[in-house]
Amino acid sequence: MPAEAIDEALVALAHPARRRLVELCLTAERSVGELGQGAGLRQPAASQHLRVLRDARLLEVRRDGNRRLYRVDFARLAHVRATLEQLWGGRLPELKRAAEARARLSADDAQR
C-alpha cells in the first residue's frame, strides 16, 4: 500500500468520532442513522465523517433501496495495522515503559 494511502487512513482515524464510526461497523453493516446515533452525532456530521472514512477506503458503502449501509474494509484496515506493527511492533514494550516512567514523574511533580 502506498505511503500516501496509509497517511490518509491515519489522518481519517485521528478523529475520535471517526474511530467510533469504524468501531460500530466492525460487527455489522450500519445505516447513517444508526451510526450517527451510536456515535452521538447529528446526521450531517455523521455523513461528513463517513465520507472521510469512505474516501480513505476504511469503510465501504452499499445501497439498499434509499439507504446506504456502511461496513469496514477489513483488508484496508489490516494494511494499516500491519504498517503500525512494523513501525511499533518490537518497540511497544519500550514505549510502554517510557510512558509509565513519564507518568510517575508527572505524579511526583504534582505531589510536590
For each residue, the residues with C-beta under 8 A, 3 or more apart:
1: 5 6 76 79 83
2: 5 6
3: 6 7
4: 7 8
5: 1 2 8 9 57 79
6: 1 2 3 9 10 79 80 83
7: 3 4 10 11
8: 4 5 11 12 55 56
9: 5 6 12 13 56 57 58 76 79 80
10: 6 7 13 14 80
11: 7 8 14 56
12: 8 9 15 18 52 53 55 56 58
13: 9 10 18 19 22 56 58 80
14: 10 11 18
15: 12 18 19 49 52
16: 19 20
17: 20 21 39 41 45 49
18: 12 13 14 15 21 22 49 52 53
19: 13 15 16 22 23
20: 16 17 23 24 38 39
21: 17 18 24 25 35 38 39 46 49 50 53 59 70
22: 13 18 19 25 26 53 58 59 72 77
23: 19 20 26
24: 20 21 27 30 34 35 38 39
25: 21 22 28 29 30 35 59 70 71 72
26: 22 23 72
27: 24
28: 25 71
29: 25 62 69 70 71
30: 24 25 34 35 38 69 70 71
31: 34 35 67 68 69 70
32: 35 36 43 46 47 50 67 68 70
33: 36 37 43
34: 24 30 31 37 38
35: 21 24 25 30 31 32 38 39 41 46 50 70
36: 32 33 39 41 42 43 45 46 47
37: 33 34 40
38: 20 21 24 30 34 35
39: 17 20 21 24 35 36 46 49
40: 37
41: 17 35 36 45 46 49
42: 36 45 46
43: 32 33 36 46 47
44: 47 48
45: 17 36 41 42 48 49
46: 21 32 35 36 39 41 42 43 49 50
47: 32 36 43 44 50 51
48: 44 45 51 52
49: 15 17 18 21 39 41 45 46 52 53
50: 21 32 35 46 47 53 54 59 61 70
51: 47 48 54 55
52: 12 15 18 48 49 55 56
53: 12 18 21 22 49 50 56 58 59 70
54: 50 51 57 58 59 60 61 70
55: 8 12 51 52
56: 8 9 11 12 13 52 53 76
57: 5 9 54 60 73 76
58: 9 12 13 22 53 54 72 73 76 77 80
59: 21 22 25 50 53 54 70 71 72 73
60: 54 57 70 71 72 73
61: 50 54 68 69 70
62: 29 68 69 71
63: 67 68 69
64: 67 68 69
65:
66:
67: 31 32 63 64
68: 31 32 61 62 63 64
69: 29 30 31 61 62 63 64
70: 21 25 29 30 31 32 35 50 53 54 59 60 61
71: 25 28 29 30 59 60 62
72: 22 25 26 58 59 60 77
73: 57 58 59 60 76 77
74: 77 78
75: 78 79
76: 1 9 56 57 58 73 79 80
77: 22 58 72 73 74 80 81
78: 74 75 81 82
79: 1 5 6 9 75 76 82 83
80: 6 9 10 13 58 76 77 83 84
81: 77 78 84 85
82: 78 79 85 86
83: 1 6 79 80 86 87
84: 80 81 87 88 89
85: 81 82 88 89
86: 82 83 89
87: 83 84 91
88: 84 85 91 92 95
89: 84 85 86 92
90:
91: 87 88 94 95
92: 88 89 95 96
93: 96 97
94: 91 97 98
95: 88 91 92 98 99
96: 92 93 99 100
97: 93 94 100 101
98: 94 95 101 102
99: 95 96 102 103
100: 96 97 103 104
101: 97 98 104 105
102: 98 99 105 106
103: 99 100 106 107
104: 100 101 107 108
105: 101 102 108 109
106: 102 103 109 110
107: 103 104 110 111
108: 104 105 111 112
109: 105 106 112
110: 106 107
111: 107 108
112: 108 109
